[in-house]
Amino acid sequence: MPPAIVDSPQSWRRLALALLLSTIGGVGMWSVVVALPAVQQEFGVARAGASLPYTLTMLGFGIAGMMLGRWSDRAGIRVPLIAATLVLGAGYFVSSYATTLSQFALAQGLLIGVGSSVTFGPLIAHVSMWFERRRGIAVAIVACGNYLAGALWPPIVQHFIATLGWRATYFGIGVFILATMLPLAFMLRRPPPSHALPEGAATPVGGTPAALGLSPNALQTLIVVAGIACCVAMSMPQVHIVAYCADLGYGPARGAQMLSLMLACGIVSRIASGYVADRIGGLCTLLIGGGLQCVALILYLPSDALVSLYVVSALFGLFQGGIVPSYAIIVREYFPAHEAGGRIGLAVFATVLGMALGGWLTGVIFDLTGSYRAAFVHGIAWNLVNVSIAAWLLMRTRARPALA
């Protein structure tokens, strides 16, 4: 087998396979969002309780993403991907037979969340090894699989829940996962180029944590805090838009459409952000995305008419889509290539923890106040934390050369 080469046709074929896998496996993050009203009704729980399965899903997704990222650093992506696919399919089968909310939540967290995690952070880290000059756009494209899943799966899941019920829908998703992802996983035999970047080498845009006057652990900690903050804010519309529309009397189907529109626009945003990141770097891209996301959250406050919700949801998708891939790009700019899987996995875990925390807190705030207005304000406050960290780090990149 000839050696793999960075930025080659082999690289783009690998990117296409990774994107397809991410789109299929990404259902694990979105099916529970669409099923939330049906699950709440069947088990007779409050909104915060019904949000618990999503929270556990995201926690399983984040923790397993770190572990599978480190595993793929050592063994390559194929074996972790096959194992995770089997767990994901089993998760949908087990969930479909759950008789209590606790059983459903545990199946979501320990199986569906764990199984779907390989299709984001570990796959992003893997694809980043195949590119050098076009790394930003490549990372953005594979990260789009998560949003493609969000754009394609919610209407499909909502249709089958309405016609067959959520249990039969979950069982069918499990069958589809195993029938499609396993053959694709076996196609990822070739290891990534071993000479993409020398260990510890920097890219033209970045450098090392020392270039920012920080230790590696300090920079990683700031990335983690920024990731949590941005995704607590991001979770409010993404996790609760279906329930929000149902509460306003528009029905869950309208909410599922808005979620699809939001994530379809997020695809455009992610690709554009990858293109921008190849030119201005990950930190600048993160600051732009975080600032625009804050604007979109503010626009939600006066918007409760159907048309305005569609418009603001589209803007939210356009504004925030590039935020999470920016963390992966920052990691590749400031840390050695051989640490990519573990460090990107930790960064993704932070964003997932933020989504999980934000999804649950939004449910709690709704139960306490009876509306989502306070939840939007809560998200805006967290968003400002993310923007502050990105701005501070960016100022240090400008100040350090002057001090040298």
Secondary structure, 3 states (H helix, E strand, C coil): CCCCCCCCHHHHHHHHHHHHHHHHHCHHHHHHHHHHHHHHHHHCCCHHHHHHHHHHHHHHHHHHHHHHHHHHHHHCCHHHHHHHHHHHHHHHHHHHCCCCHHHHHHHHHHHHHHHHHHHCHHHHHHHHCCCCCCHHHHHHHHHHHHHHHHHHHHHHHHHHHHHHCHHHHHHHHHHHHHHHHHHHHCCCCCCCCCCCCCCCCCCCCCCCHHHHCCCHHHHHHHHHHHHHHHHHHHHHHHHHHHHHHHHCCCCHHHHHHHHHHHHHHHHHHHHHHHHHHHHHCHHHHHHHHHHHHHHHHHHHCCCCCHHHHHHHHHHHHHHHCCHHHHHHHHHHHHCCHHHHHHHHHHHHHHHHHHHHHHHHHHHHHHHHHCCCHHHHHHHHHHHHHHHHHHHHHHHHHHHHHHHC
